[in-house]
């Protein structure tokens, strides 16, 4: 059967932790990251010092912990929103 030029398989692109396959808009999400207790300890410790990481800090922390910068970024985002919720409740 004749192949259509637009059917060429493009490699999947990864955007903010989501795997997007050949631009058809079908999203395959990466499985939820399970953080080790060591990673969580370091992340929580850093969060107590500062709720916002600068880019170099994020890169360094991610490298230390063997995580991607995206994972660190999302963790901090989630932690901030959780923290705000708790603060709102008093």
Gaussian input, Z-matrix of N, CA and C with variables (Angstrom, degrees):
# hf/3-21g

backbone

0 1
 N
 C     1     B1
 C     2     B2     1     A1
 N     3     B3     2     A2     1     D1
 C     4     B4     3     A3     2     D2
 C     5     B5     4     A4     3     D3
 N     6     B6     5     A5     4     D4
 C     7     B7     6     A6     5     D5
 C     8     B8     7     A7     6     D6
 N     9     B9     8     A8     7     D7
 C    10    B10     9     A9     8     D8
 C    11    B11    10    A10     9     D9
 N    12    B12    11    A11    10    D10
 C    13    B13    12    A12    11    D11
 C    14    B14    13    A13    12    D12
 N    15    B15    14    A14    13    D13
 C    16    B16    15    A15    14    D14
 C    17    B17    16    A16    15    D15
 N    18    B18    17    A17    16    D16
 C    19    B19    18    A18    17    D17
 C    20    B20    19    A19    18    D18
 N    21    B21    20    A20    19    D19
 C    22    B22    21    A21    20    D20
 C    23    B23    22    A22    21    D21
 N    24    B24    23    A23    22    D22
 C    25    B25    24    A24    23    D23
 C    26    B26    25    A25    24    D24
 N    27    B27    26    A26    25    D25
 C    28    B28    27    A27    26    D26
 C    29    B29    28    A28    27    D27
 N    30    B30    29    A29    28    D28
 C    31    B31    30    A30    29    D29
 C    32    B32    31    A31    30    D30
 N    33    B33    32    A32    31    D31
 C    34    B34    33    A33    32    D32
 C    35    B35    34    A34    33    D33
 N    36    B36    35    A35    34    D34
 C    37    B37    36    A36    35    D35
 C    38    B38    37    A37    36    D36
 N    39    B39    38    A38    37    D37
 C    40    B40    39    A39    38    D38
 C    41    B41    40    A40    39    D39
 N    42    B42    41    A41    40    D40
 C    43    B43    42    A42    41    D41
 C    44    B44    43    A43    42    D42
 N    45    B45    44    A44    43    D43
 C    46    B46    45    A45    44    D44
 C    47    B47    46    A46    45    D45
 N    48    B48    47    A47    46    D46
 C    49    B49    48    A48    47    D47
 C    50    B50    49    A49    48    D48
 N    51    B51    50    A50    49    D49
 C    52    B52    51    A51    50    D50
 C    53    B53    52    A52    51    D51
 N    54    B54    53    A53    52    D52
 C    55    B55    54    A54    53    D53
 C    56    B56    55    A55    54    D54
 N    57    B57    56    A56    55    D55
 C    58    B58    57    A57    56    D56
 C    59    B59    58    A58    57    D57
 N    60    B60    59    A59    58    D58
 C    61    B61    60    A60    59    D59
 C    62    B62    61    A61    60    D60
 N    63    B63    62    A62    61    D61
 C    64    B64    63    A63    62    D62
 C    65    B65    64    A64    63    D63
 N    66    B66    65    A65    64    D64
 C    67    B67    66    A66    65    D65
 C    68    B68    67    A67    66    D66
 N    69    B69    68    A68    67    D67
 C    70    B70    69    A69    68    D68
 C    71    B71    70    A70    69    D69
 N    72    B72    71    A71    70    D70
 C    73    B73    72    A72    71    D71
 C    74    B74    73    A73    72    D72
 N    75    B75    74    A74    73    D73
 C    76    B76    75    A75    74    D74
 C    77    B77    76    A76    75    D75
 N    78    B78    77    A77    76    D76
 C    79    B79    78    A78    77    D77
 C    80    B80    79    A79    78    D78
 N    81    B81    80    A80    79    D79
 C    82    B82    81    A81    80    D80
 C    83    B83    82    A82    81    D81
 N    84    B84    83    A83    82    D82
 C    85    B85    84    A84    83    D83
 C    86    B86    85    A85    84    D84
 N    87    B87    86    A86    85    D85
 C    88    B88    87    A87    86    D86
 C    89    B89    88    A88    87    D87
 N    90    B90    89    A89    88    D88
 C    91    B91    90    A90    89    D89
 C    92    B92    91    A91    90    D90
 N    93    B93    92    A92    91    D91
 C    94    B94    93    A93    92    D92
 C    95    B95    94    A94    93    D93
 N    96    B96    95    A95    94    D94
 C    97    B97    96    A96    95    D95
 C    98    B98    97    A97    96    D96
 N    99    B99    98    A98    97    D97
 C   100   B100    99    A99    98    D98
 C   101   B101   100   A100    99    D99
 N   102   B102   101   A101   100   D100
 C   103   B103   102   A102   101   D101
 C   104   B104   103   A103   102   D102
 N   105   B105   104   A104   103   D103
 C   106   B106   105   A105   104   D104
 C   107   B107   106   A106   105   D105
 N   108   B108   107   A107   106   D106
 C   109   B109   108   A108   107   D107
 C   110   B110   109   A109   108   D108
 N   111   B111   110   A110   109   D109
 C   112   B112   111   A111   110   D110
 C   113   B113   112   A112   111   D111
 N   114   B114   113   A113   112   D112
 C   115   B115   114   A114   113   D113
 C   116   B116   115   A115   114   D114
 N   117   B117   116   A116   115   D115
 C   118   B118   117   A117   116   D116
 C   119   B119   118   A118   117   D117
 N   120   B120   119   A119   118   D118
 C   121   B121   120   A120   119   D119
 C   122   B122   121   A121   120   D120
 N   123   B123   122   A122   121   D121
 C   124   B124   123   A123   122   D122
 C   125   B125   124   A124   123   D123
 N   126   B126   125   A125   124   D124
 C   127   B127   126   A126   125   D125
 C   128   B128   127   A127   126   D126
 N   129   B129   128   A128   127   D127
 C   130   B130   129   A129   128   D128
 C   131   B131   130   A130   129   D129
 N   132   B132   131   A131   130   D130
 C   133   B133   132   A132   131   D131
 C   134   B134   133   A133   132   D132
 N   135   B135   134   A134   133   D133
 C   136   B136   135   A135   134   D134
 C   137   B137   136   A136   135   D135
 N   138   B138   137   A137   136   D136
 C   139   B139   138   A138   137   D137
 C   140   B140   139   A139   138   D138
 N   141   B141   140   A140   139   D139
 C   142   B142   141   A141   140   D140
 C   143   B143   142   A142   141   D141
 N   144   B144   143   A143   142   D142
 C   145   B145   144   A144   143   D143
 C   146   B146   145   A145   144   D144
 N   147   B147   146   A146   145   D145
 C   148   B148   147   A147   146   D146
 C   149   B149   148   A148   147   D147
 N   150   B150   149   A149   148   D148
 C   151   B151   150   A150   149   D149
 C   152   B152   151   A151   150   D150
 N   153   B153   152   A152   151   D151
 C   154   B154   153   A153   152   D152
 C   155   B155   154   A154   153   D153
 N   156   B156   155   A155   154   D154
 C   157   B157   156   A156   155   D155
 C   158   B158   157   A157   156   D156
 N   159   B159   158   A158   157   D157
 C   160   B160   159   A159   158   D158
 C   161   B161   160   A160   159   D159
 N   162   B162   161   A161   160   D160
 C   163   B163   162   A162   161   D161
 C   164   B164   163   A163   162   D162
 N   165   B165   164   A164   163   D163
 C   166   B166   165   A165   164   D164
 C   167   B167   166   A166   165   D165
 N   168   B168   167   A167   166   D166
 C   169   B169   168   A168   167   D167
 C   170   B170   169   A169   168   D168
 N   171   B171   170   A170   169   D169
 C   172   B172   171   A171   170   D170
 C   173   B173   172   A172   171   D171
 N   174   B174   173   A173   172   D172
 C   175   B175   174   A174   173   D173
 C   176   B176   175   A175   174   D174
 N   177   B177   176   A176   175   D175
 C   178   B178   177   A177   176   D176
 C   179   B179   178   A178   177   D177
 N   180   B180   179   A179   178   D178
 C   181   B181   180   A180   179   D179
 C   182   B182   181   A181   180   D180
 N   183   B183   182   A182   181   D181
 C   184   B184   183   A183   182   D182
 C   185   B185   184   A184   183   D183
 N   186   B186   185   A185   184   D184
 C   187   B187   186   A186   185   D185
 C   188   B188   187   A187   186   D186
 N   189   B189   188   A188   187   D187
 C   190   B190   189   A189   188   D188
 C   191   B191   190   A190   189   D189
 N   192   B192   191   A191   190   D190
 C   193   B193   192   A192   191   D191
 C   194   B194   193   A193   192   D192
 N   195   B195   194   A194   193   D193
 C   196   B196   195   A195   194   D194
 C   197   B197   196   A196   195   D195
 N   198   B198   197   A197   196   D196
 C   199   B199   198   A198   197   D197
 C   200   B200   199   A199   198   D198
 N   201   B201   200   A200   199   D199
 C   202   B202   201   A201   200   D200
 C   203   B203   202   A202   201   D201
 N   204   B204   203   A203   202   D202
 C   205   B205   204   A204   203   D203
 C   206   B206   205   A205   204   D204
 N   207   B207   206   A206   205   D205
 C   208   B208   207   A207   206   D206
 C   209   B209   208   A208   207   D207
 N   210   B210   209   A209   208   D208
 C   211   B211   210   A210   209   D209
 C   212   B212   211   A211   210   D210
 N   213   B213   212   A212   211   D211
 C   214   B214   213   A213   212   D212
 C   215   B215   214   A214   213   D213
 N   216   B216   215   A215   214   D214
 C   217   B217   216   A216   215   D215
 C   218   B218   217   A217   216   D216
 N   219   B219   218   A218   217   D217
 C   220   B220   219   A219   218   D218
 C   221   B221   220   A220   219   D219
 N   222   B222   221   A221   220   D220
 C   223   B223   222   A222   221   D221
 C   224   B224   223   A223   222   D222
 N   225   B225   224   A224   223   D223
 C   226   B226   225   A225   224   D224
 C   227   B227   226   A226   225   D225
 N   228   B228   227   A227   226   D226
 C   229   B229   228   A228   227   D227
 C   230   B230   229   A229   228   D228
 N   231   B231   230   A230   229   D229
 C   232   B232   231   A231   230   D230
 C   233   B233   232   A232   231   D231
 N   234   B234   233   A233   232   D232
 C   235   B235   234   A234   233   D233
 C   236   B236   235   A235   234   D234
 N   237   B237   236   A236   235   D235
 C   238   B238   237   A237   236   D236
 C   239   B239   238   A238   237   D237
 N   240   B240   239   A239   238   D238
 C   241   B241   240   A240   239   D239
 C   242   B242   241   A241   240   D240
 N   243   B243   242   A242   241   D241
 C   244   B244   243   A243   242   D242
 C   245   B245   244   A244   243   D243
 N   246   B246   245   A245   244   D244
 C   247   B247   246   A246   245   D245
 C   248   B248   247   A247   246   D246
 N   249   B249   248   A248   247   D247
 C   250   B250   249   A249   248   D248
 C   251   B251   250   A250   249   D249
 N   252   B252   251   A251   250   D250
 C   253   B253   252   A252   251   D251
 C   254   B254   253   A253   252   D252
 N   255   B255   254   A254   253   D253
 C   256   B256   255   A255   254   D254
 C   257   B257   256   A256   255   D255
 N   258   B258   257   A257   256   D256
 C   259   B259   258   A258   257   D257
 C   260   B260   259   A259   258   D258
 N   261   B261   260   A260   259   D259
 C   262   B262   261   A261   260   D260
 C   263   B263   262   A262   261   D261
 N   264   B264   263   A263   262   D262
 C   265   B265   264   A264   263   D263
 C   266   B266   265   A265   264   D264
 N   267   B267   266   A266   265   D265
 C   268   B268   267   A267   266   D266
 C   269   B269   268   A268   267   D267

   B1=1.4726
   B2=1.5292
   B3=1.3267
   B4=1.4768
   B5=1.5320
   B6=1.3307
   B7=1.4696
   B8=1.5184
   B9=1.3017
   B10=1.4658
   B11=1.5185
   B12=1.3395
   B13=1.4798
   B14=1.5370
   B15=1.3257
   B16=1.4649
   B17=1.5254
   B18=1.3365
   B19=1.4620
   B20=1.5294
   B21=1.3451
   B22=1.4613
   B23=1.5165
   B24=1.3340
   B25=1.4615
   B26=1.5254
   B27=1.3313
   B28=1.4583
   B29=1.5199
   B30=1.3383
   B31=1.4691
   B32=1.5300
   B33=1.3198
   B34=1.4624
   B35=1.5230
   B36=1.3188
   B37=1.4556
   B38=1.5174
   B39=1.3135
   B40=1.4550
   B41=1.5307
   B42=1.3209
   B43=1.4556
   B44=1.5165
   B45=1.3083
   B46=1.4685
   B47=1.5326
   B48=1.3229
   B49=1.4576
   B50=1.5115
   B51=1.3283
   B52=1.4564
   B53=1.5183
   B54=1.3087
   B55=1.4504
   B56=1.5197
   B57=1.3345
   B58=1.4528
   B59=1.5156
   B60=1.3085
   B61=1.4614
   B62=1.5333
   B63=1.3313
   B64=1.4705
   B65=1.5297
   B66=1.3419
   B67=1.4606
   B68=1.5092
   B69=1.3263
   B70=1.4612
   B71=1.5341
   B72=1.3496
   B73=1.4579
   B74=1.5116
   B75=1.3300
   B76=1.4658
   B77=1.5215
   B78=1.3204
   B79=1.4535
   B80=1.5231
   B81=1.3300
   B82=1.4454
   B83=1.5209
   B84=1.3158
   B85=1.4496
   B86=1.5118
   B87=1.3340
   B88=1.4508
   B89=1.5180
   B90=1.3410
   B91=1.4574
   B92=1.5277
   B93=1.3099
   B94=1.4418
   B95=1.5273
   B96=1.3266
   B97=1.4618
   B98=1.5208
   B99=1.3266
   B100=1.4564
   B101=1.5309
   B102=1.3138
   B103=1.4573
   B104=1.5305
   B105=1.3151
   B106=1.4570
   B107=1.5258
   B108=1.3282
   B109=1.4624
   B110=1.5303
   B111=1.3323
   B112=1.4602
   B113=1.5337
   B114=1.3376
   B115=1.4614
   B116=1.5229
   B117=1.3409
   B118=1.4596
   B119=1.5205
   B120=1.3202
   B121=1.4597
   B122=1.5222
   B123=1.3329
   B124=1.4637
   B125=1.5317
   B126=1.3358
   B127=1.4598
   B128=1.5264
   B129=1.3267
   B130=1.4597
   B131=1.5290
   B132=1.3334
   B133=1.4554
   B134=1.5237
   B135=1.3303
   B136=1.4555
   B137=1.5209
   B138=1.3316
   B139=1.4587
   B140=1.5254
   B141=1.3284
   B142=1.4622
   B143=1.5263
   B144=1.3294
   B145=1.4561
   B146=1.5269
   B147=1.3124
   B148=1.4584
   B149=1.5112
   B150=1.3273
   B151=1.4589
   B152=1.5250
   B153=1.3274
   B154=1.4692
   B155=1.5159
   B156=1.3266
   B157=1.4564
   B158=1.5202
   B159=1.3229
   B160=1.4602
   B161=1.5250
   B162=1.3180
   B163=1.4614
   B164=1.5305
   B165=1.3478
   B166=1.4711
   B167=1.5300
   B168=1.3304
   B169=1.4652
   B170=1.5170
   B171=1.3382
   B172=1.4615
   B173=1.5318
   B174=1.3244
   B175=1.4641
   B176=1.5223
   B177=1.3230
   B178=1.4554
   B179=1.5247
   B180=1.3257
   B181=1.4616
   B182=1.5289
   B183=1.3238
   B184=1.4599
   B185=1.5317
   B186=1.3234
   B187=1.4692
   B188=1.5247
   B189=1.3299
   B190=1.4657
   B191=1.5229
   B192=1.3262
   B193=1.4609
   B194=1.5264
   B195=1.3363
   B196=1.4539
   B197=1.5249
   B198=1.3358
   B199=1.4635
   B200=1.5155
   B201=1.3357
   B202=1.4617
   B203=1.5223
   B204=1.3134
   B205=1.4644
   B206=1.5172
   B207=1.3259
   B208=1.4695
   B209=1.5220
   B210=1.3370
   B211=1.4612
   B212=1.5194
   B213=1.3378
   B214=1.4625
   B215=1.5279
   B216=1.3205
   B217=1.4650
   B218=1.5264
   B219=1.3346
   B220=1.4656
   B221=1.5253
   B222=1.3370
   B223=1.4655
   B224=1.5187
   B225=1.3306
   B226=1.4678
   B227=1.5300
   B228=1.3108
   B229=1.4716
   B230=1.5226
   B231=1.3403
   B232=1.4578
   B233=1.5145
   B234=1.3277
   B235=1.4602
   B236=1.5302
   B237=1.3417
   B238=1.4648
   B239=1.5149
   B240=1.3347
   B241=1.4628
   B242=1.5311
   B243=1.3195
   B244=1.4616
   B245=1.5307
   B246=1.3309
   B247=1.4621
   B248=1.5267
   B249=1.3389
   B250=1.4668
   B251=1.5165
   B252=1.3549
   B253=1.4632
   B254=1.5135
   B255=1.3446
   B256=1.4498
   B257=1.5310
   B258=1.3439
   B259=1.4646
   B260=1.5184
   B261=1.3499
   B262=1.4723
   B263=1.5185
   B264=1.3503
   B265=1.4637
   B266=1.5247
   B267=1.3196
   B268=1.4480
   B269=1.5154
   A1=109.10
   A2=116.27
   A3=119.01
   A4=110.39
   A5=115.72
   A6=118.38
   A7=109.29
   A8=115.35
   A9=119.90
   A10=109.19
   A11=115.71
   A12=118.67
   A13=112.61
   A14=117.68
   A15=118.36
   A16=112.53
   A17=116.69
   A18=119.27
   A19=113.08
   A20=116.26
   A21=118.22
   A22=109.99
   A23=116.22
   A24=120.53
   A25=109.86
   A26=114.83
   A27=118.70
   A28=107.16
   A29=117.34
   A30=117.02
   A31=108.99
   A32=117.88
   A33=119.28
   A34=110.21
   A35=116.40
   A36=119.19
   A37=108.65
   A38=115.47
   A39=119.38
   A40=108.31
   A41=116.33
   A42=120.91
   A43=107.81
   A44=116.31
   A45=123.84
   A46=114.59
   A47=114.91
   A48=119.54
   A49=114.10
   A50=117.08
   A51=118.80
   A52=109.47
   A53=115.75
   A54=121.48
   A55=108.18
   A56=116.94
   A57=119.47
   A58=108.33
   A59=116.90
   A60=120.20
   A61=110.44
   A62=115.28
   A63=126.82
   A64=116.35
   A65=116.81
   A66=120.91
   A67=115.68
   A68=118.45
   A69=119.27
   A70=110.13
   A71=115.06
   A72=118.76
   A73=113.49
   A74=116.55
   A75=117.76
   A76=108.33
   A77=115.57
   A78=118.71
   A79=110.88
   A80=115.41
   A81=120.21
   A82=106.41
   A83=116.83
   A84=118.00
   A85=110.32
   A86=114.95
   A87=118.23
   A88=106.71
   A89=116.80
   A90=117.88
   A91=110.27
   A92=115.09
   A93=121.80
   A94=110.97
   A95=116.21
   A96=120.25
   A97=110.55
   A98=115.87
   A99=119.78
   A100=107.29
   A101=116.05
   A102=119.97
   A103=109.61
   A104=116.33
   A105=119.93
   A106=108.70
   A107=116.48
   A108=119.41
   A109=110.50
   A110=115.17
   A111=119.73
   A112=110.85
   A113=115.39
   A114=120.23
   A115=110.29
   A116=116.24
   A117=120.42
   A118=111.00
   A119=115.95
   A120=120.76
   A121=109.97
   A122=116.04
   A123=121.16
   A124=111.12
   A125=116.27
   A126=120.46
   A127=110.60
   A128=116.33
   A129=120.46
   A130=111.97
   A131=114.63
   A132=119.97
   A133=110.26
   A134=115.44
   A135=120.22
   A136=110.86
   A137=116.15
   A138=120.29
   A139=111.08
   A140=116.51
   A141=119.94
   A142=110.85
   A143=115.79
   A144=120.06
   A145=110.58
   A146=116.02
   A147=120.46
   A148=110.61
   A149=116.72
   A150=120.36
   A151=111.86
   A152=115.93
   A153=119.15
   A154=109.70
   A155=116.48
   A156=121.73
   A157=110.24
   A158=116.17
   A159=120.12
   A160=108.10
   A161=116.31
   A162=121.43
   A163=113.87
   A164=118.50
   A165=118.47
   A166=111.69
   A167=116.59
   A168=120.55
   A169=110.04
   A170=115.07
   A171=120.06
   A172=110.20
   A173=115.53
   A174=120.27
   A175=110.39
   A176=115.92
   A177=121.06
   A178=110.72
   A179=116.38
   A180=121.42
   A181=110.10
   A182=116.30
   A183=120.83
   A184=110.21
   A185=115.85
   A186=120.40
   A187=110.84
   A188=116.37
   A189=121.30
   A190=111.07
   A191=115.70
   A192=120.59
   A193=113.07
   A194=116.79
   A195=119.76
   A196=112.09
   A197=116.13
   A198=121.33
   A199=108.89
   A200=116.71
   A201=119.01
   A202=108.30
   A203=116.36
   A204=119.84
   A205=110.59
   A206=115.78
   A207=119.72
   A208=110.70
   A209=116.60
   A210=119.70
   A211=110.72
   A212=116.51
   A213=120.48
   A214=109.87
   A215=116.17
   A216=120.90
   A217=110.80
   A218=115.95
   A219=120.56
   A220=111.00
   A221=116.41
   A222=119.70
   A223=109.80
   A224=115.83
   A225=119.89
   A226=111.15
   A227=117.26
   A228=120.90
   A229=110.31
   A230=114.87
   A231=119.35
   A232=111.50
   A233=115.64
   A234=121.14
   A235=110.37
   A236=116.37
   A237=120.06
   A238=111.68
   A239=116.11
   A240=118.38
   A241=110.47
   A242=116.49
   A243=120.36
   A244=109.59
   A245=115.10
   A246=122.54
   A247=110.65
   A248=116.10
   A249=120.63
   A250=111.41
   A251=115.71
   A252=119.89
   A253=111.42
   A254=115.15
   A255=120.06
   A256=110.36
   A257=116.70
   A258=120.69
   A259=110.23
   A260=115.84
   A261=119.84
   A262=111.42
   A263=115.06
   A264=118.77
   A265=111.30
   A266=116.57
   A267=119.18
   A268=110.77
   D1=143.40
   D2=-177.78
   D3=-68.11
   D4=139.46
   D5=179.56
   D6=-94.47
   D7=138.69
   D8=177.87
   D9=-86.52
   D10=140.02
   D11=-175.56
   D12=-59.58
   D13=-31.22
   D14=-176.92
   D15=-78.23
   D16=-0.91
   D17=-178.91
   D18=-90.09
   D19=1.09
   D20=179.19
   D21=-58.65
   D22=128.15
   D23=-178.92
   D24=-68.56
   D25=118.89
   D26=172.64
   D27=-90.36
   D28=147.83
   D29=176.10
   D30=-65.06
   D31=146.12
   D32=-179.43
   D33=-63.49
   D34=140.95
   D35=177.26
   D36=-103.02
   D37=142.31
   D38=-179.79
   D39=-104.32
   D40=120.52
   D41=176.03
   D42=-125.20
   D43=131.78
   D44=-175.96
   D45=29.55
   D46=54.23
   D47=171.75
   D48=78.05
   D49=2.48
   D50=177.93
   D51=-111.92
   D52=134.63
   D53=-179.63
   D54=-89.28
   D55=118.16
   D56=179.05
   D57=-107.53
   D58=124.93
   D59=-175.20
   D60=-97.40
   D61=126.72
   D62=176.00
   D63=32.18
   D64=39.40
   D65=169.99
   D66=61.22
   D67=12.60
   D68=178.78
   D69=-82.28
   D70=2.60
   D71=177.45
   D72=79.25
   D73=4.54
   D74=177.00
   D75=-86.57
   D76=119.67
   D77=-175.06
   D78=-96.99
   D79=125.35
   D80=170.67
   D81=-105.20
   D82=113.39
   D83=-177.16
   D84=-83.07
   D85=143.03
   D86=174.36
   D87=-67.62
   D88=146.18
   D89=177.92
   D90=-60.43
   D91=150.67
   D92=-179.13
   D93=-55.28
   D94=132.57
   D95=-179.67
   D96=-71.30
   D97=132.50
   D98=172.57
   D99=-101.54
   D100=117.36
   D101=-178.72
   D102=-88.27
   D103=139.30
   D104=175.60
   D105=-73.07
   D106=161.88
   D107=-178.50
   D108=-63.08
   D109=-32.18
   D110=177.76
   D111=-64.34
   D112=-44.05
   D113=179.46
   D114=-63.69
   D115=-45.79
   D116=-179.15
   D117=-62.51
   D118=-40.26
   D119=179.48
   D120=-59.33
   D121=-46.62
   D122=-179.19
   D123=-66.35
   D124=-41.82
   D125=-179.64
   D126=-64.76
   D127=-46.70
   D128=-179.52
   D129=-63.97
   D130=-39.19
   D131=178.81
   D132=-61.39
   D133=-46.63
   D134=-179.57
   D135=-64.87
   D136=-36.87
   D137=-179.41
   D138=-64.36
   D139=-34.21
   D140=178.07
   D141=-66.33
   D142=-33.22
   D143=177.83
   D144=-73.53
   D145=-47.41
   D146=-179.11
   D147=-150.74
   D148=139.62
   D149=-179.26
   D150=-87.22
   D151=-11.62
   D152=-179.14
   D153=-127.08
   D154=128.88
   D155=179.14
   D156=-100.63
   D157=134.46
   D158=169.38
   D159=-74.40
   D160=160.19
   D161=-177.17
   D162=-52.07
   D163=-50.86
   D164=-178.98
   D165=-62.76
   D166=-36.61
   D167=178.94
   D168=-63.95
   D169=-42.56
   D170=-179.51
   D171=-64.07
   D172=-43.70
   D173=179.64
   D174=-60.81
   D175=-43.89
   D176=-177.77
   D177=-65.82
   D178=-45.98
   D179=-179.52
   D180=-62.45
   D181=-44.97
   D182=179.59
   D183=-59.78
   D184=-44.72
   D185=-179.66
   D186=-62.95
   D187=-43.90
   D188=179.46
   D189=-58.81
   D190=-41.40
   D191=-171.28
   D192=-93.92
   D193=-4.04
   D194=-179.02
   D195=70.37
   D196=32.22
   D197=176.83
   D198=-113.53
   D199=165.94
   D200=173.08
   D201=-83.07
   D202=158.82
   D203=177.82
   D204=-62.31
   D205=-34.52
   D206=177.78
   D207=-61.34
   D208=-42.99
   D209=-179.90
   D210=-61.79
   D211=-42.06
   D212=179.37
   D213=-65.60
   D214=-43.47
   D215=-179.59
   D216=-59.92
   D217=-49.33
   D218=-179.08
   D219=-63.91
   D220=-38.87
   D221=179.66
   D222=-60.07
   D223=-45.07
   D224=179.74
   D225=-65.56
   D226=-39.78
   D227=176.96
   D228=-58.83
   D229=-50.07
   D230=-178.73
   D231=-62.86
   D232=-41.46
   D233=-179.20
   D234=-63.06
   D235=-42.09
   D236=179.23
   D237=-62.09
   D238=-44.33
   D239=-177.65
   D240=-68.71
   D241=-36.40
   D242=176.97
   D243=-64.76
   D244=-43.70
   D245=-179.17
   D246=-61.16
   D247=-44.36
   D248=179.46
   D249=-62.88
   D250=-40.98
   D251=178.07
   D252=-58.50
   D253=-45.05
   D254=-179.28
   D255=-65.21
   D256=-40.20
   D257=179.81
   D258=-62.88
   D259=-39.24
   D260=-179.52
   D261=-61.59
   D262=-37.40
   D263=-179.70
   D264=-72.98
   D265=-9.57
   D266=-177.99
   D267=84.53

